[in-house]
Amino acid sequence: MPSNNELYNILGVEPSASDAQIRSAYERMIAENPEGSPMHERIVQAYTVLSDIESRALYDVKGKLNKRGKRIRRTEQTDRKQKARFTLNTLFLAGAAVTTVLFILHWSGSIGTGPFYWACSISMLIKISEFILRLIP
């Protein structure tokens, strides 16, 4: 466990405290610090994180929160994956536009079927790659 126990210290409980102990500490601290006091928001934030089993577990593992009080979940790997998905979707949209133009040209008799089929298959390969990328955790 990380040494950062700030939220537990705000409520005045140990990291091994039960849900009932956290709730009673929260109620006691809220009664002592009315809504206008500077500690009120920090107490509410601490209780919000520690009362939810998932966010408490994440806090216990990571030991820190982002600026909004939520768990920081984004990693460099997820950022790269998001950028790759965005790039693939952009390429797919460009391919769809090219495919549409080629379809219109094929329909009018200006070109044969080859370029149209190539554009369709490339667009589909890009979209399939993006779907596969979604499946990777």
MODELLER restraints for C-alpha pairs under 7 A, 6 or more apart:
rsr = mdl.restraints
at = mdl.atoms
rsr.add(forms.Gaussian(group=physical.xy_distance, feature=features.Distance(at['CA:1:A'], at['CA:60:A']), mean=6.25, stdev=0.5))
rsr.add(forms.Gaussian(group=physical.xy_distance, feature=features.Distance(at['CA:1:A'], at['CA:61:A']), mean=6.04, stdev=0.5))
rsr.add(forms.Gaussian(group=physical.xy_distance, feature=features.Distance(at['CA:2:A'], at['CA:61:A']), mean=6.81, stdev=0.5))
rsr.add(forms.Gaussian(group=physical.xy_distance, feature=features.Distance(at['CA:2:A'], at['CA:62:A']), mean=6.89, stdev=0.5))
rsr.add(forms.Gaussian(group=physical.xy_distance, feature=features.Distance(at['CA:2:A'], at['CA:63:A']), mean=5.69, stdev=0.5))
rsr.add(forms.Gaussian(group=physical.xy_distance, feature=features.Distance(at['CA:4:A'], at['CA:63:A']), mean=5.40, stdev=0.5))
rsr.add(forms.Gaussian(group=physical.xy_distance, feature=features.Distance(at['CA:5:A'], at['CA:63:A']), mean=6.91, stdev=0.5))
rsr.add(forms.Gaussian(group=physical.xy_distance, feature=features.Distance(at['CA:7:A'], at['CA:46:A']), mean=4.94, stdev=0.5))
rsr.add(forms.Gaussian(group=physical.xy_distance, feature=features.Distance(at['CA:8:A'], at['CA:14:A']), mean=6.12, stdev=0.5))
rsr.add(forms.Gaussian(group=physical.xy_distance, feature=features.Distance(at['CA:8:A'], at['CA:15:A']), mean=6.15, stdev=0.5))
rsr.add(forms.Gaussian(group=physical.xy_distance, feature=features.Distance(at['CA:10:A'], at['CA:43:A']), mean=6.38, stdev=0.5))
rsr.add(forms.Gaussian(group=physical.xy_distance, feature=features.Distance(at['CA:10:A'], at['CA:46:A']), mean=6.98, stdev=0.5))
rsr.add(forms.Gaussian(group=physical.xy_distance, feature=features.Distance(at['CA:11:A'], at['CA:25:A']), mean=5.85, stdev=0.5))
rsr.add(forms.Gaussian(group=physical.xy_distance, feature=features.Distance(at['CA:11:A'], at['CA:26:A']), mean=6.14, stdev=0.5))
rsr.add(forms.Gaussian(group=physical.xy_distance, feature=features.Distance(at['CA:11:A'], at['CA:29:A']), mean=6.82, stdev=0.5))
rsr.add(forms.Gaussian(group=physical.xy_distance, feature=features.Distance(at['CA:11:A'], at['CA:43:A']), mean=6.60, stdev=0.5))
rsr.add(forms.Gaussian(group=physical.xy_distance, feature=features.Distance(at['CA:12:A'], at['CA:25:A']), mean=6.96, stdev=0.5))
rsr.add(forms.Gaussian(group=physical.xy_distance, feature=features.Distance(at['CA:13:A'], at['CA:22:A']), mean=6.84, stdev=0.5))
rsr.add(forms.Gaussian(group=physical.xy_distance, feature=features.Distance(at['CA:19:A'], at['CA:51:A']), mean=6.63, stdev=0.5))
rsr.add(forms.Gaussian(group=physical.xy_distance, feature=features.Distance(at['CA:26:A'], at['CA:47:A']), mean=6.41, stdev=0.5))
rsr.add(forms.Gaussian(group=physical.xy_distance, feature=features.Distance(at['CA:30:A'], at['CA:40:A']), mean=6.72, stdev=0.5))
rsr.add(forms.Gaussian(group=physical.xy_distance, feature=features.Distance(at['CA:33:A'], at['CA:39:A']), mean=6.60, stdev=0.5))
rsr.add(forms.Gaussian(group=physical.xy_distance, feature=features.Distance(at['CA:33:A'], at['CA:40:A']), mean=5.81, stdev=0.5))
rsr.add(forms.Gaussian(group=physical.xy_distance, feature=features.Distance(at['CA:34:A'], at['CA:40:A']), mean=6.50, stdev=0.5))
rsr.add(forms.Gaussian(group=physical.xy_distance, feature=features.Distance(at['CA:45:A'], at['CA:69:A']), mean=6.74, stdev=0.5))
rsr.add(forms.Gaussian(group=physical.xy_distance, feature=features.Distance(at['CA:49:A'], at['CA:55:A']), mean=5.41, stdev=0.5))
rsr.add(forms.Gaussian(group=physical.xy_distance, feature=features.Distance(at['CA:49:A'], at['CA:56:A']), mean=5.59, stdev=0.5))
rsr.add(forms.Gaussian(group=physical.xy_distance, feature=features.Distance(at['CA:50:A'], at['CA:56:A']), mean=4.68, stdev=0.5))
rsr.add(forms.Gaussian(group=physical.xy_distance, feature=features.Distance(at['CA:65:A'], at['CA:71:A']), mean=4.93, stdev=0.5))
rsr.add(forms.Gaussian(group=physical.xy_distance, feature=features.Distance(at['CA:65:A'], at['CA:72:A']), mean=5.98, stdev=0.5))
rsr.add(forms.Gaussian(group=physical.xy_distance, feature=features.Distance(at['CA:66:A'], at['CA:72:A']), mean=5.57, stdev=0.5))
rsr.add(forms.Gaussian(group=physical.xy_distance, feature=features.Distance(at['CA:85:A'], at['CA:130:A']), mean=5.75, stdev=0.5))
rsr.add(forms.Gaussian(group=physical.xy_distance, feature=features.Distance(at['CA:88:A'], at['CA:126:A']), mean=6.16, stdev=0.5))
rsr.add(forms.Gaussian(group=physical.xy_distance, feature=features.Distance(at['CA:88:A'], at['CA:130:A']), mean=6.00, stdev=0.5))
rsr.add(forms.Gaussian(group=physical.xy_distance, feature=features.Distance(at['CA:92:A'], at['CA:123:A']), mean=5.34, stdev=0.5))
rsr.add(forms.Gaussian(group=physical.xy_distance, feature=features.Distance(at['CA:92:A'], at['CA:126:A']), mean=5.94, stdev=0.5))
rsr.add(forms.Gaussian(group=physical.xy_distance, feature=features.Distance(at['CA:92:A'], at['CA:127:A']), mean=6.17, stdev=0.5))
rsr.add(forms.Gaussian(group=physical.xy_distance, feature=features.Distance(at['CA:95:A'], at['CA:119:A']), mean=6.53, stdev=0.5))
rsr.add(forms.Gaussian(group=physical.xy_distance, feature=features.Distance(at['CA:95:A'], at['CA:123:A']), mean=5.20, stdev=0.5))
rsr.add(forms.Gaussian(group=physical.xy_distance, feature=features.Distance(at['CA:96:A'], at['CA:123:A']), mean=6.47, stdev=0.5))
rsr.add(forms.Gaussian(group=physical.xy_distance, feature=features.Distance(at['CA:98:A'], at['CA:119:A']), mean=6.96, stdev=0.5))
rsr.add(forms.Gaussian(group=physical.xy_distance, feature=features.Distance(at['CA:99:A'], at['CA:116:A']), mean=6.06, stdev=0.5))
rsr.add(forms.Gaussian(group=physical.xy_distance, feature=features.Distance(at['CA:99:A'], at['CA:119:A']), mean=5.38, stdev=0.5))
rsr.add(forms.Gaussian(group=physical.xy_distance, feature=features.Distance(at['CA:99:A'], at['CA:120:A']), mean=6.01, stdev=0.5))
rsr.add(forms.Gaussian(group=physical.xy_distance, feature=features.Distance(at['CA:102:A'], at['CA:115:A']), mean=6.98, stdev=0.5))
rsr.add(forms.Gaussian(group=physical.xy_distance, feature=features.Distance(at['CA:102:A'], at['CA:116:A']), mean=5.29, stdev=0.5))
rsr.add(forms.Gaussian(group=physical.xy_distance, feature=features.Distance(at['CA:103:A'], at['CA:116:A']), mean=5.99, stdev=0.5))
rsr.add(forms.Gaussian(group=physical.xy_distance, feature=features.Distance(at['CA:105:A'], at['CA:111:A']), mean=6.02, stdev=0.5))
rsr.add(forms.Gaussian(group=physical.xy_distance, feature=features.Distance(at['CA:106:A'], at['CA:112:A']), mean=5.91, stdev=0.5))
rsr.add(forms.Gaussian(group=physical.xy_distance, feature=features.Distance(at['CA:106:A'], at['CA:113:A']), mean=6.44, stdev=0.5))
